[in-house]
Amino acid sequence: MNALPRRLCISIGGYFGPSYEVTLKKGRLIYTYWQSRESCAQEPEPQREQIQPSAKQWQNFRRTLSRLDVWCWRDKYPNSSAVCDGVGWSAEIVYSDRSLVPSGGNCFPGRDARALPLTGDERDNTFERFSRAVAHLVGRKFH
């Protein structure tokens, strides 16, 4: 099992909250962070840094993906609420043997890939555990 993916791009954020993106480029991760907007007219300035995870970090990340069974996640987790400015997210993770390209808006994958709205079951922290796995991989905030 190769722990280093061929492609990886994961992002999460909201219009008025902080936003994060992690992208794999030439074996390194580019971690991008945007602060919260202070107004609709002000576009936040992104902060970027390159990160080189260890082989052990990549292995732990891949194991966590399998443990969370992300490979069965749906492609779309659409916004089923009236909230338009909540949290959007997307992930593209491609390995030689598995891949996924899900996304959502105010709705997240739960256990068994079921859709959990933003106000969903607080005990099902599948997506939160996924976000923590990304945070551990980059050694930075990601939520």
N, C-alpha and C positions, 0 to 999 in steps of 0.2 A: 504494500500500500504506500503510494507516494503521498507524503504529507504536504508537499508544496503544490498548490493549485496551479493550473495553467492560466486561469483568469480569476480575478477577484475584484469586485467593486461593491461595497456595502455602504448605504447611506441612511441616515435617519434625521429628521428634524421637523420643526414647525415654523410657521410664519413668524411668530413672535418669540419663540424659544430658541435655544442654541441648536445648531445643526452640525452634524459630523459626517465625514466621508472617509473611507479607507479604500485605497486603490493599489493593486499590485502592478508595479512597473519595473521590469528588468530585475526581478528577484527581490526588490525592496518594496516596502509599503509607503505610500504617500498618505499621511494623515492630515486631513484638512478640517479645521474647526472655525465656525462662524459664531460670533457672539449674538445675543438677542438683539432684535431690532428695537430701536427706541422710537421710531415712527415709521409710517408707511413710506415716506419719502427718502429715508436714510437706508442705503444698502450697506450691510455690515462688511467690513474688510476681512477676507479669509486669512487665517494663519495656517501655514503649512510646515510640515517637517517630514523628513525621511526617517524611517524606522527599519531596522534589520532584525526581525525576530530570529531567535535561535531555532535550531532543528527541534529541540524539545518543545518549544512553544508551538511550532507548526504541528507537531504530533499531537499535543494536547488539544489543539483547536480541532483537528480532524476527528479525534476521538469524541469530542464533545458534540460535533455535528452529527455523528452517527448515533450517539446516545440520545440526542434530542429528536432523532429521526427526521431531520430537516429534508431528507430526500423525498419524503412523501408530501411536502407542503404544496399547496395549490399555487397556481401561477398568479392569481389575483385574490386579494382580500379587500374588496371594495368598501368604501365609506357607506355605511347603512344608516348613519345618523344625520341629523340636520346640521351638525357642526362642519363648517367649511374650512376653518383655519386651525385644525388640530395637528396631528402628527402624521407625516408621510414617511414611508420607508421603502427601500428596495435592496435587493441582494442579487448579485450574479457571482456564483461560485462554481467554477468548472475544474474538475479533476479529470484525469485520463479515463477513470471508470465511472464517475458520477457527476451530475451537474444539477443545478437548480437556478431558476430566475424568477423568484416571487417578488411581489410588491403589494403595498397596501396603503390605505388612508383611513386612519382612525379605526382600523381593524387589523388584528394580528393573528398569526397562527398559534393555536393552542395544542394541547395533546391530541394526537391522532389527526393532526392537520385541520382540526375544526376551526372555524372562524370565531374569533372573540372580538366583539366591539370594544372600543375604548373604555366603556363602562362595564366591561364583562367580568367574568369570574376572577376575582382577585387571587384565588388559590392556585390558579393555573398560570404559572410563571414561565412557561416554555419560551416565549419570545424574550422575556427579561433575562433568562439564562443564556439565550443566544447572544443577546447584547453584551452580557458580562463576558462571554467567551471572546467576542471581538475586542472588548476592552483589555482582557488579559493578553491577547495576542499583540496588541499595540502598546500596552503599558500606559494607556491614557484613557480619559473619559470617553464613553460611547453609550449614550442612552437617549 
